[in-house]
Amino acid sequence: MMKKFLWCIAAIFLHLYFYAQEDSLKLISNDSIKIKNFSDKNFQTVKKQPVYKLKPCVDIPVFAVGAGWSGYAFTKIYSKDTSTIEKILSLDINDINGFDRWAVRPYSESIGKISNYIFYGAIPLPLLFLIGKETRNDFFKLSFLYLEAMSITGLLYTGSTYFTNRYRPYAYSEETPMSWRTRGGAKNSFYAGHVALVATSTFFMAKVYADYYPESKVKWLMYGLAGTAIGTIAYLRHRGGFHFPSDILLGITQGTLTGILVPHFHKHNIIKDPSLSIMPYSNGVSSGFALSYKFK
């Protein structure tokens, strides 16, 4: 079933890619602006540049690797071997680092369901691009970039969960039914996939809106809604006993950066865009690079 789903996603992705390329060419050739040249009193035609530019030599391999690995890993991380009762009873809360230890709590099925509603509700957000005229014209291109961003988050999340077996907070709680503590999925705490995917989806939407409508005051509302959605699902995943704070913070960071940087690095005039900067630093002891992003 997962293989069929993966093939469908790949087919949709390729279709969107070629349609987006064709759509971009139409935009450049048909949506031109005429300006007056006062020196010779003739009109010149200046081509209107698209907001985002696709990079086939990068985009297709990135999506193929991300979607391919995610499709494979998802079938593995949710079918891990169950833990023995002896193993669960040997878990010691004192073995958890001090930053995360306080988050141990029993499993909550009701809170888990609520978090799933937010998670599944965030997935189809690109449909909102059909509302605005400019984003509607580039709907296929934006959908293509959205799938790419989600595939990157899927690759990073499933990769971390596949190669690590960190027990969820509820596995340490005696109030959690033993059937849940021993299940294979109880070893998928690192890191918070729901949080990362919602962060990617919502901040992708906010970033795209800000790039297409830079003068709109609503763009701040979009970023605010993205932050609210992430904060809500992060709290629910914590309260439900699914993740430790460090898992959640990593999910927020990775998902937010992916949601912002994927569209950012596809901007047509990225070199002239001062919102993102990477600068070298040195404090006398160590040196490296610092990344700075300015919301605009």
C-alpha positions as CSV (number, residue, x, y, z in Angstrom):
1,M,0.0,0.0,0.0
2,M,2.8,2.4,0.9
3,K,4.6,1.7,-2.4
4,K,1.5,2.5,-4.4
5,F,1.1,5.7,-2.4
6,L,4.7,6.6,-3.1
7,W,4.3,6.0,-6.8
8,C,1.2,8.2,-6.8
9,I,3.1,11.0,-5.1
10,A,6.0,10.7,-7.5
11,A,3.6,10.9,-10.5
12,I,1.8,13.9,-9.1
13,F,5.2,15.6,-8.4
14,L,6.5,15.1,-11.9
15,H,3.2,16.2,-13.4
16,L,3.3,19.4,-11.2
17,Y,6.9,20.0,-12.1
18,F,6.4,20.0,-15.9
19,Y,3.2,21.9,-15.6
20,A,4.9,24.5,-13.4
21,Q,7.7,24.9,-15.9
22,E,5.3,25.4,-18.7
23,D,3.2,27.8,-16.5
24,S,6.4,29.9,-15.8
25,L,7.2,30.2,-19.4
26,K,3.7,31.4,-20.2
27,L,4.0,33.9,-17.3
28,I,7.2,35.4,-18.7
29,S,6.0,35.6,-22.3
30,N,2.5,36.7,-21.8
31,D,2.5,38.8,-18.6
32,S,4.8,41.6,-19.7
33,I,4.8,45.2,-18.7
34,K,5.2,48.1,-21.0
35,I,7.1,51.1,-19.9
36,K,7.9,54.4,-21.7
37,N,11.4,55.3,-22.7
38,F,11.5,59.1,-22.6
39,S,14.7,59.3,-24.6
40,D,13.3,58.0,-27.8
41,K,9.6,58.3,-27.0
42,N,9.0,54.7,-27.8
43,F,7.5,52.0,-25.6
44,Q,9.7,49.1,-24.5
45,T,8.4,45.7,-23.3
46,V,9.9,44.4,-20.0
47,K,9.3,40.8,-19.0
48,K,7.8,40.3,-15.6
49,Q,9.9,37.9,-13.6
50,P,8.2,35.1,-11.6
51,V,8.5,35.1,-7.8
52,Y,10.0,31.6,-7.8
53,K,12.3,29.8,-10.2
54,L,12.5,26.1,-10.4
55,K,15.8,24.3,-10.5
56,P,15.3,20.8,-12.1
57,C,18.8,19.5,-11.5
58,V,18.3,20.1,-7.8
59,D,14.6,19.8,-7.2
60,I,13.9,16.4,-8.8
61,P,16.8,14.6,-7.1
62,V,15.9,16.2,-3.7
63,F,12.3,15.1,-4.0
64,A,13.1,11.7,-5.3
65,V,15.5,10.9,-2.4
66,G,13.2,12.5,0.2
67,A,10.0,10.9,-1.0
68,G,11.7,7.5,-1.7
69,W,13.3,7.2,1.7
70,S,10.2,8.5,3.5
71,G,8.0,6.0,1.8
72,Y,10.4,3.2,2.8
73,A,11.1,4.4,6.3
74,F,7.4,5.0,7.3
75,T,6.8,1.3,6.8
76,K,9.6,0.5,9.2
77,I,9.3,3.0,12.0
78,Y,5.7,2.0,12.8
79,S,6.5,-1.7,12.6
80,K,9.4,-1.8,15.0
81,D,9.7,-4.9,17.2
82,T,7.7,-4.7,20.5
83,S,9.6,-4.4,23.8
84,T,9.4,-7.0,26.4
85,I,7.7,-6.3,29.7
86,E,11.0,-6.8,31.5
87,K,12.6,-4.1,29.3
88,I,9.8,-1.7,30.0
89,L,10.0,-2.3,33.8
90,S,13.7,-1.7,33.7
91,L,13.3,1.8,32.3
92,D,14.5,4.3,34.9
93,I,13.3,7.9,34.8
94,N,16.6,9.0,36.3
95,D,18.3,7.9,33.1
96,I,16.6,10.7,31.3
97,N,18.5,14.0,31.0
98,G,17.4,16.7,33.4
99,F,16.0,18.9,30.7
100,D,13.5,16.3,29.6
101,R,12.9,14.3,32.8
102,W,10.0,16.4,34.0
103,A,8.0,15.7,30.8
104,V,7.2,12.0,31.7
105,R,3.5,11.6,31.8
106,P,0.9,8.9,31.0
107,Y,-0.4,8.2,27.5
108,S,-3.6,10.2,26.5
109,E,-5.5,8.8,23.6
110,S,-7.9,11.7,23.5
111,I,-5.1,14.3,23.3
112,G,-3.4,12.2,20.6
113,K,-6.6,12.3,18.5
114,I,-6.8,16.1,18.8
115,S,-3.2,16.5,17.7
116,N,-3.9,14.3,14.7
117,Y,-6.8,16.6,13.6
118,I,-4.4,19.5,13.5
119,F,-1.8,17.5,11.7
120,Y,-4.1,16.3,9.0
121,G,-5.7,19.7,8.8
122,A,-2.3,21.3,8.0
123,I,-1.5,18.9,5.1
124,P,-3.9,20.4,2.4
125,L,-3.1,24.0,3.2
126,P,-1.7,24.7,-0.4
127,L,-5.3,24.7,-1.5
128,L,-5.5,28.2,0.0
129,F,-3.2,29.4,-2.8
130,L,-6.3,29.1,-5.1
131,I,-7.8,32.1,-3.4
132,G,-5.3,34.8,-4.4
133,K,-4.9,35.7,-8.1
134,E,-1.1,35.7,-8.1
135,T,-0.7,32.5,-6.2
136,R,-3.5,30.9,-8.2
137,N,-1.6,31.5,-11.4
138,D,1.4,29.7,-9.9
139,F,-0.6,27.0,-8.1
140,F,1.1,24.1,-9.7
141,K,4.6,25.6,-9.1
142,L,3.7,26.2,-5.5
143,S,2.3,22.8,-5.0
144,F,5.5,21.4,-6.5
145,L,7.6,23.3,-4.0
146,Y,5.3,22.3,-1.1
147,L,5.8,18.6,-1.9
148,E,9.5,19.1,-2.0
149,A,9.6,20.8,1.4
150,M,7.4,18.1,2.9
151,S,9.7,15.4,1.4
152,I,12.7,17.0,3.0
153,T,11.0,17.0,6.4
154,G,9.9,13.5,5.8
155,L,13.4,12.4,5.0
156,L,14.9,14.0,8.1
157,Y,12.2,12.9,10.5
158,T,11.9,9.3,9.4
159,G,15.7,9.0,9.2
160,S,16.1,10.1,12.8
161,T,13.4,7.8,14.0
162,Y,14.6,4.9,11.9
163,F,18.1,5.0,13.3
164,T,17.2,5.7,16.9
165,N,15.1,4.0,19.5
166,R,14.2,6.6,22.1
167,Y,11.3,5.6,24.3
168,R,8.4,8.1,24.5
169,P,7.6,9.8,27.8
170,Y,4.5,7.6,28.3
171,A,6.7,4.5,28.2
172,Y,8.2,5.5,31.5
173,S,4.8,6.1,33.2
174,E,3.2,3.3,35.3
175,E,-0.2,4.8,34.5
176,T,0.2,4.0,30.8
177,P,-1.3,0.6,29.8
178,M,1.4,-1.9,29.3
179,S,0.1,-2.7,25.8
180,W,1.1,0.9,24.8
181,R,4.4,0.9,26.6
182,T,5.6,-2.3,24.9
183,R,4.4,-1.4,21.3
184,G,7.1,-0.7,18.7
185,G,5.8,2.9,18.2
186,A,6.7,3.7,21.8
187,K,10.3,3.9,20.6
188,N,9.6,6.8,18.2
189,S,10.1,9.7,20.5
190,F,13.1,11.2,18.6
191,Y,12.0,13.5,17.1
192,A,8.6,15.2,16.9
193,G,7.3,14.4,13.4
194,H,3.8,15.9,13.9
195,V,5.4,19.1,15.0
196,A,8.0,19.2,12.3
197,L,5.5,18.6,9.5
198,V,3.0,21.1,10.8
199,A,5.8,23.7,11.1
200,T,6.9,23.0,7.5
201,S,3.4,23.3,6.2
202,T,2.3,26.5,8.0
203,F,5.6,28.4,7.7
204,F,5.8,27.5,4.0
205,M,2.4,29.1,3.6
206,A,3.4,32.2,5.5
207,K,6.7,32.6,3.6
208,V,5.0,32.2,0.2
209,Y,2.3,34.7,1.1
210,A,4.9,37.2,2.2
211,D,6.9,36.8,-1.0
212,Y,3.8,37.2,-3.3
213,Y,2.2,40.0,-1.3
214,P,5.2,41.8,0.4
215,E,3.2,45.0,1.1
216,S,0.3,43.2,2.8
217,K,-0.1,43.6,6.5
218,V,-1.8,40.3,6.6
219,K,1.5,38.5,6.2
220,W,2.2,39.1,9.9
221,L,-1.0,37.4,10.7
222,M,0.1,34.4,8.6
223,Y,3.3,34.1,10.5
224,G,1.3,34.5,13.7
225,L,-1.1,31.7,12.7
226,A,1.8,29.5,11.8
227,G,3.4,30.0,15.2
228,T,0.1,29.4,17.0
229,A,-0.5,26.1,15.1
230,I,3.0,24.9,16.0
231,G,2.7,25.9,19.6
232,T,-0.7,24.2,19.9
233,I,0.4,20.9,18.4
234,A,3.7,21.0,20.4
235,Y,1.8,21.4,23.6
236,L,-0.6,18.5,22.7
237,R,2.2,16.2,21.8
238,H,3.8,17.0,25.1
239,R,0.6,16.6,27.1
240,G,-0.2,13.4,25.4
241,G,3.1,11.9,26.5
242,F,4.4,11.4,23.0
243,H,7.6,13.5,23.0
244,F,10.2,15.1,25.3
245,P,10.8,18.9,25.1
246,S,14.1,18.3,23.2
247,D,12.2,16.2,20.6
248,I,9.7,19.0,20.2
249,L,12.2,21.8,20.0
250,L,14.1,20.0,17.3
251,G,10.9,19.4,15.4
252,I,10.0,23.1,15.6
253,T,13.4,24.2,14.4
254,Q,13.7,21.7,11.5
255,G,10.2,22.2,10.3
256,T,10.3,26.0,10.5
257,L,13.6,26.2,8.7
258,T,12.5,23.8,5.9
259,G,9.2,25.6,5.4
260,I,11.0,29.0,5.1
261,L,14.2,28.1,3.2
262,V,12.7,25.9,0.4
263,P,10.7,28.7,-1.1
264,H,13.4,31.3,-0.2
265,F,16.1,29.4,-2.1
266,H,13.8,29.3,-5.1
267,K,13.3,33.1,-5.3
268,H,14.1,34.5,-8.7
269,N,16.2,37.3,-7.2
270,I,17.6,35.5,-4.2
271,I,21.1,37.1,-4.6
272,K,19.5,40.5,-4.0
273,D,17.3,39.4,-1.2
274,P,18.7,40.6,2.2
275,S,16.3,38.7,4.4
276,L,18.6,35.7,4.7
277,S,22.3,36.1,5.5
278,I,25.1,33.7,6.3
279,M,28.1,35.4,7.9
280,P,31.4,34.2,9.3
281,Y,32.0,34.8,13.0
282,S,34.9,34.3,15.5
283,N,35.0,34.8,19.3
284,G,38.7,34.2,19.8
285,V,38.1,30.6,20.9
286,S,36.1,29.1,18.0
287,S,34.9,30.2,14.6
288,G,32.2,29.3,12.1
289,F,29.2,30.7,10.3
290,A,26.0,32.3,11.6
291,L,22.7,32.1,9.8
292,S,20.3,35.0,10.2
293,Y,16.7,35.3,8.7
294,K,14.7,38.6,8.8
295,F,10.9,38.2,8.6
296,K,9.5,40.7,6.2
